[in-house]
Amino acid sequence: MMSMSLDSNNWQEMQFTWDSTEPLGYEFMGLKVNPTNKIFYEKFPYKVSFTGNRNFRDIDFHTHLTDWLYDNYGWSFNSQFSSKARNVYLSKKWMVEEILNLFGHEALELYGPLNEDHIEQLRGSRYTIEYRDKYWYNKFDTKIEFFKPYNAKFNFSIEDLKGFIAGSFEEYHWYDFGSRTWYNNYLYVNSEELDSVYPFLRINYGEVIDNIVKCKLLEK
């Protein structure tokens, strides 16, 4: 079975651009969508994993799949075998739909952006997004990751930072509160409070802020 991809879409239309990247939702063509945390090889937002691996696979199926991909997408895809599956990386949502229509019976997993917020996060922002079943400690939607390099000298102490947090947030939770000399720690807060505190937190303690992670709840 042949697709009309090469006839109806030129090479440029198969290339990755942010403006043409579309979310898949939480389920797409009968497969649960796993949220991706990156653009694969800097140009593929989507990954489809198929049965078979680098050691054991159906030669006929994978030969057919390989031929079809080259016939229809040229070099506008990537494919690799891992120890668990064969992963095919694609640049456009319509390409995912095509390949699942033809080869979906052998598909194991699907990865891609879930929604527009997820796409914006992948494009780059001050926050990282983590998709979870529930908030941290069932109440906090944001995690601030602190890192203090060993023997680093700053104009403030850990106790100064703790005092600032205690005076700035009504509700918060330290992963490690008791230690006086930690080098990695997590602070859990709510984004509404963080939005007003963030500029002052960044100015005073930005040197030890390693990352800020926002929780997005997976739909049940």
Phi, psi and chi 1 to 4 in degrees:
 res  aa     phi    psi   chi1   chi2   chi3   chi4
   1 MET       -  132.1 -177.5 -178.8  -61.9      -
   2 MET  -116.0  142.1  -69.0  -69.0  -66.3      -
   3 SER   -90.8  163.5  164.8      -      -      -
   4 MET   -99.3   21.9  -63.8  -57.4  -68.7      -
   5 SER   -55.9  -48.5  -61.5      -      -      -
   6 LEU   -69.0  -27.9  -74.3 -177.4      -      -
   7 ASP   -76.8  -35.9  -65.7  -26.5      -      -
   8 SER  -101.2  -10.8   58.5      -      -      -
   9 ASN  -136.8  122.1  -61.1  -81.8      -      -
  10 ASN   -78.9  175.8   62.0   30.8      -      -
  11 TRP   -56.6  -40.8 -179.2   83.5      -      -
  12 GLN   -61.0  -36.1  -72.9  -67.3  -25.9      -
  13 GLU   -71.7  -11.7  -69.5  175.5  -33.7      -
  14 MET   -96.9   -2.7  -65.3 -173.2 -164.1      -
  15 GLN   -85.7  146.9  -57.2  -45.9  -64.5      -
  16 PHE   -68.1  131.6  164.6   71.0      -      -
  17 THR  -141.8  151.0   64.9      -      -      -
  18 TRP   -64.8  -39.3  -76.9  114.3      -      -
  19 ASP   -64.1  -26.8  -70.9  -18.3      -      -
  20 SER   -98.2    2.0   64.3      -      -      -
  21 THR   -79.9  125.9  -60.7      -      -      -
  22 GLU  -117.5  144.6  -59.8  176.4   83.8      -
  23 PRO   -72.4  152.9   26.2  -33.1      -      -
  24 LEU   -96.6  -14.6  -64.0  178.7      -      -
  25 GLY    83.0 -172.6      -      -      -      -
  26 TYR   -87.2  -15.4  -70.1   84.3      -      -
  27 GLU  -145.5  138.6 -177.0  175.7  -46.6      -
  28 PHE  -140.8  118.7 -173.3   72.2      -      -
  29 MET    52.7   42.7  -61.3 -175.1   66.8      -
  30 GLY    85.2   -1.2      -      -      -      -
  31 LEU  -111.1  137.9  -74.6  174.2      -      -
  32 LYS   -65.6  135.6  173.5 -171.8  173.9 -177.8
  33 VAL   -93.5  121.5  178.9      -      -      -
  34 ASN   -86.4  129.0  -63.3  -68.3      -      -
  35 PRO   -68.3  125.0   23.3  -32.5      -      -
  36 THR   -82.0  148.0 -179.4      -      -      -
  37 ASN  -107.3   11.8   60.8    1.5      -      -
  38 LYS  -163.3  168.1   63.1  179.9  180.0 -179.8
  39 ILE   -92.0  116.6  -60.0  -61.8      -      -
  40 PHE   -65.4  129.8  -57.8  101.3      -      -
  41 TYR    53.2   24.3  -57.3  102.7      -      -
  42 GLU    65.8   12.9  -60.2 -175.4   -8.0      -
  43 LYS  -152.1    5.9   55.8 -177.7  178.1 -179.3
  44 PHE  -128.1  107.6  -58.9  112.1      -      -
  45 PRO   -77.3  -14.7  -11.1   26.2      -      -
  46 TYR  -122.6  143.8  -47.5  100.0      -      -
  47 LYS  -136.2  129.7  179.3  175.6   79.7  170.6
  48 VAL  -115.4  125.0 -174.9      -      -      -
  49 SER  -101.2  131.2  -62.9      -      -      -
  50 PHE  -113.4  159.1  -69.4   95.2      -      -
  51 THR   -59.6  153.8   57.0      -      -      -
  52 GLY    99.8  158.4      -      -      -      -
  53 ASN  -149.2 -173.0   55.1   57.9      -      -
  54 ARG   -67.2  -16.7   65.1  167.6   64.1  105.2
  55 ASN  -104.4  -36.6  -62.9  -45.6      -      -
  56 PHE  -134.0  124.3  -57.8  100.1      -      -
  57 ARG  -162.9  161.4   54.1 -174.5  179.4  -90.7
  58 ASP   -80.5  106.2 -177.9  -28.8      -      -
  59 ILE   -60.2  -42.9  -61.1  -61.7      -      -
  60 ASP   -62.4  -46.3  -70.7  -20.4      -      -
  61 PHE   -61.3  -48.1  169.5   75.9      -      -
  62 HIS   -73.5  -28.4  -74.3  -75.3      -      -
  63 THR   -66.3  -43.6  -61.4      -      -      -
  64 HIS   -61.6  -45.4 -178.5 -159.1      -      -
  65 LEU   -61.5  -45.8  175.2   57.4      -      -
  66 THR   -60.8  -46.4  -61.1      -      -      -
  67 ASP   -60.9  -43.5  -70.4  -15.5      -      -
  68 TRP   -63.9  -43.5 -171.7   91.4      -      -
  69 LEU   -60.6  -46.1  -73.1  166.8      -      -
  70 TYR   -68.7  -38.3  -79.9  113.0      -      -
  71 ASP   -64.4  -35.2  -73.2  -15.4      -      -
  72 ASN  -103.1  -29.6  -69.4  -84.0      -      -
  73 TYR  -116.8   -1.3  -60.5  154.0      -      -
  74 GLY    58.6 -121.3      -      -      -      -
  75 TRP  -104.4   15.8  -63.3   98.2      -      -
  76 SER   -91.2   42.1  -60.7      -      -      -
  77 PHE  -159.1  172.7   74.2   95.6      -      -
  78 ASN  -138.4  150.1 -161.6  -23.7      -      -
  79 SER  -147.8  132.9  177.1      -      -      -
  80 GLN  -144.1  145.3  -70.6 -170.9   -6.9      -
  81 PHE   -92.0  136.0  -75.8   97.2      -      -
  82 SER  -113.4 -173.7   72.2      -      -      -
  83 SER   -73.5  -11.8   60.8      -      -      -
  84 LYS  -115.3  -28.8  -64.2 -178.8  178.8  179.4
  85 ALA  -162.7  174.8      -      -      -      -
  86 ARG  -102.6  125.1  178.9 -175.6 -175.7  175.1
  87 ASN  -106.3  127.2  -60.7  -47.1      -      -
  88 VAL  -113.0  126.4  175.0      -      -      -
  89 TYR  -106.9  131.8  -56.6   91.6      -      -
  90 LEU  -130.7  156.2  -58.5  165.7      -      -
  91 SER  -101.6  -19.5   56.6      -      -      -
  92 LYS  -131.2  149.4  -62.4  -64.3  178.7   69.2
  93 LYS   -62.8  -38.1 -178.9  178.3  178.6  179.7
  94 TRP   -66.4  -27.1   60.6  -98.4      -      -
  95 MET   -70.1  -38.7  -62.8  166.0   74.3      -
  96 VAL   -60.5  -44.3  177.5      -      -      -
  97 GLU   -62.6  -43.0 -174.3  171.5   -0.1      -
  98 GLU   -60.8  -47.9  -81.5 -167.4  -20.4      -
  99 ILE   -69.4  -32.4 -158.2  170.7      -      -
 100 LEU   -73.8  -33.4  -71.3  179.4      -      -
 101 ASN   -60.8  -37.7  -90.4  -33.7      -      -
 102 LEU   -91.4  -36.5  -66.8  172.0      -      -
 103 PHE  -125.9   13.5  -56.5  101.9      -      -
 104 GLY   -61.4  -23.0      -      -      -      -
 105 HIS   -65.7  -17.5   59.2  -72.6      -      -
 106 GLU  -108.8    6.6  -64.6  -73.9  -12.0      -
 107 ALA   -79.4  137.1      -      -      -      -
 108 LEU  -101.9  -48.6  -67.8  174.5      -      -
 109 GLU  -143.7  156.9  -68.8 -173.3  -54.9      -
 110 LEU  -133.7  132.5  174.9   60.6      -      -
 111 TYR  -124.1  142.5  -66.1   80.5      -      -
 112 GLY   174.6  178.4      -      -      -      -
 113 PRO   -71.3  140.3   23.2  -30.5      -      -
 114 LEU   -85.1  -39.1  -59.1  179.2      -      -
 115 ASN  -154.9 -178.3   48.9   42.5      -      -
 116 GLU   -66.1  -35.9  -66.9  -66.0  -17.0      -
 117 ASP   -60.8  -39.7  -75.5  -16.3      -      -
 118 HIS   -64.4  -41.1 -169.3 -176.2      -      -
 119 ILE   -62.5  -42.9  -68.0  174.5      -      -
 120 GLU   -62.9  -37.4  -73.1  -56.6  -51.5      -
 121 GLN   -64.7  -42.1 -175.8  -89.4  -37.7      -
 122 LEU   -64.3  -30.4  -68.7  170.6      -      -
 123 ARG   -69.6  -21.3  -68.1 -172.4   75.3  156.9
 124 GLY   115.0  123.3      -      -      -      -
 125 SER  -152.6 -177.5   71.0      -      -      -
 126 ARG   -76.7   -9.9   74.9 -176.5 -170.3 -157.1
 127 TYR  -111.7  148.0  -62.2  127.6      -      -
 128 THR   -98.9  145.0  -61.9      -      -      -
 129 ILE  -105.3  132.7  -58.5  -64.6      -      -
 130 GLU  -122.6  123.4 -177.9  175.1  -33.3      -
 131 TYR   -88.0  126.2  -73.2   84.3      -      -
 132 ARG  -137.9  162.2  -63.0  169.1   51.2   88.0
 133 ASP   -76.1  -26.0  -67.2  -34.5      -      -
 134 LYS  -153.6  162.3   59.4 -177.1  179.3 -179.7
 135 TYR   -68.7  159.6  -68.0  128.8      -      -
 136 TRP   -63.0  131.7  -70.6  -73.5      -      -
 137 TYR    54.2   25.6  -60.8   98.6      -      -
 138 ASN    61.8   17.2  -71.5  -41.4      -      -
 139 LYS  -150.5  -20.6   64.5 -172.6  -59.1 -175.4
 140 PHE  -106.6  129.0  -60.8  110.3      -      -
 141 ASP   -99.3    2.0   66.2   -2.6      -      -
 142 THR  -137.5  138.3  -55.8      -      -      -
 143 LYS  -123.1  126.3  174.9  174.5   68.8  173.1
 144 ILE  -103.0  124.2  -55.4  173.9      -      -
 145 GLU  -100.0  120.1  -60.1  176.0   -6.3      -
 146 PHE  -104.3  143.5  -68.2   97.8      -      -
 147 PHE  -142.0  124.2  174.8   69.4      -      -
 148 LYS  -115.2  108.1 -179.9  179.6  179.9  -66.7
 149 PRO   -55.6  146.2  -22.6   33.3      -      -
 150 TYR   -58.9  130.6 -175.8   72.0      -      -
 151 ASN    67.8    9.0  -76.1  -21.9      -      -
 152 ALA   -68.9  143.7      -      -      -      -
 153 LYS  -108.0  124.4  -57.6  -68.7 -174.9 -178.1
 154 PHE  -126.9  168.0  -63.1  111.6      -      -
 155 ASN   -86.7   18.8  -65.6  -37.2      -      -
 156 PHE  -148.2  163.1   56.7   86.3      -      -
 157 SER  -109.5  169.1   67.0      -      -      -
 158 ILE   -59.8  -36.7  -63.6  -59.0      -      -
 159 GLU   -66.1  -34.2  -66.5  -56.4  -44.8      -
 160 ASP   -61.8  -45.3  -68.5  -25.4      -      -
 161 LEU   -63.1  -45.5  172.9   58.3      -      -
 162 LYS   -60.3  -39.6  -72.2 -178.3  177.6  178.9
 163 GLY   -65.0  -40.1      -      -      -      -
 164 PHE   -61.7  -45.5  174.8   85.2      -      -
 165 ILE   -62.7  -44.5  -63.3  -58.6      -      -
 166 ALA   -61.9  -33.8      -      -      -      -
 167 GLY   -87.2   -9.0      -      -      -      -
 168 SER  -109.0  -25.1  -57.5      -      -      -
 169 PHE  -116.6  135.7  -67.9   91.9      -      -
 170 GLU   -76.3  -38.1  -69.1 -173.5   13.5      -
 171 GLU  -128.3  128.9  -69.3 -169.3  -43.4      -
 172 TYR  -161.9  166.5   63.7   91.6      -      -
 173 HIS  -149.3  123.3 -179.8   87.4      -      -
 174 TRP   -85.5  137.8  -76.4  105.2      -      -
 175 TYR   -65.9  -43.3  175.3   76.0      -      -
 176 ASP  -127.0  102.6  177.5   -0.2      -      -
 177 PHE   -95.8  -32.7 -179.9   75.1      -      -
 178 GLY   -77.0  -30.1      -      -      -      -
 179 SER   -68.7  140.0  -60.3      -      -      -
 180 ARG   -89.2  -22.3  -73.5 -179.2  168.8  -87.3
 181 THR  -132.7   66.7   56.2      -      -      -
 182 TRP   -92.2  157.5   46.7 -102.9      -      -
 183 TYR  -112.8  -23.5  -62.1   98.4      -      -
 184 ASN  -129.5  135.8  -70.2   89.8      -      -
 185 ASN  -156.3  157.3 -152.8  -13.6      -      -
 186 TYR  -120.6  137.4  -57.7  136.0      -      -
 187 LEU  -118.1  127.9  175.2   68.6      -      -
 188 TYR  -105.8  126.2  -59.0   91.8      -      -
 189 VAL  -141.5  179.8  -62.1      -      -      -
 190 ASN  -105.0  143.1  -75.9  -51.3      -      -
 191 SER   -62.7  -32.2   55.3      -      -      -
 192 GLU   -61.3  -42.8  -71.3 -174.2    7.1      -
 193 GLU   -70.9  -39.8  -77.2 -163.2  -81.9      -
 194 LEU   -62.3  -35.9  178.6   61.1      -      -
 195 ASP   -57.1  -37.7  -74.4  -15.9      -      -
 196 SER   -83.8  -27.2   59.5      -      -      -
 197 VAL   -88.1  -26.4  174.0      -      -      -
 198 TYR   -52.1  -47.3  179.2   79.2      -      -
 199 PRO   -57.2  -40.0  -24.5   35.1      -      -
 200 PHE   -74.5  -36.1  -53.8   99.2      -      -
 201 LEU   -62.7  -43.6  178.1   65.8      -      -
 202 ARG   -66.5  -43.4  173.6   61.0   72.7  179.1
 203 ILE   -63.7  -43.2  -70.7  171.3      -      -
 204 ASN   -87.2  -32.1  -68.7  -71.7      -      -
 205 TYR  -133.7   19.2  -56.5  101.4      -      -
 206 GLY   -60.0  -25.0      -      -      -      -
 207 GLU   -64.9  -23.1  -66.8  169.3  -68.1      -
 208 VAL  -110.5    4.3  -67.2      -      -      -
 209 ILE   -83.6  114.7  -63.0  174.4      -      -
 210 ASP   -92.3  -35.1 -169.0   45.6      -      -
 211 ASN  -166.9  154.6 -165.2   18.5      -      -
 212 ILE  -126.7  125.4  -61.7  177.4      -      -
 213 VAL  -116.9  127.1 -175.7      -      -      -
 214 LYS  -104.5  137.9  -83.1 -161.9  168.5 -173.5
 215 CYS   -88.7  129.5  171.9      -      -      -
 216 LYS  -113.2  127.4  -68.0  -75.5 -171.8 -179.9
 217 LEU   -79.0  132.5  -66.0  179.0      -      -
 218 LEU   -71.0  140.2  -70.5  164.7      -      -
 219 GLU   -70.3  135.5  -67.1 -176.6   -5.8      -
 220 LYS   -74.7      -  -58.1  -72.5 -174.3  171.9
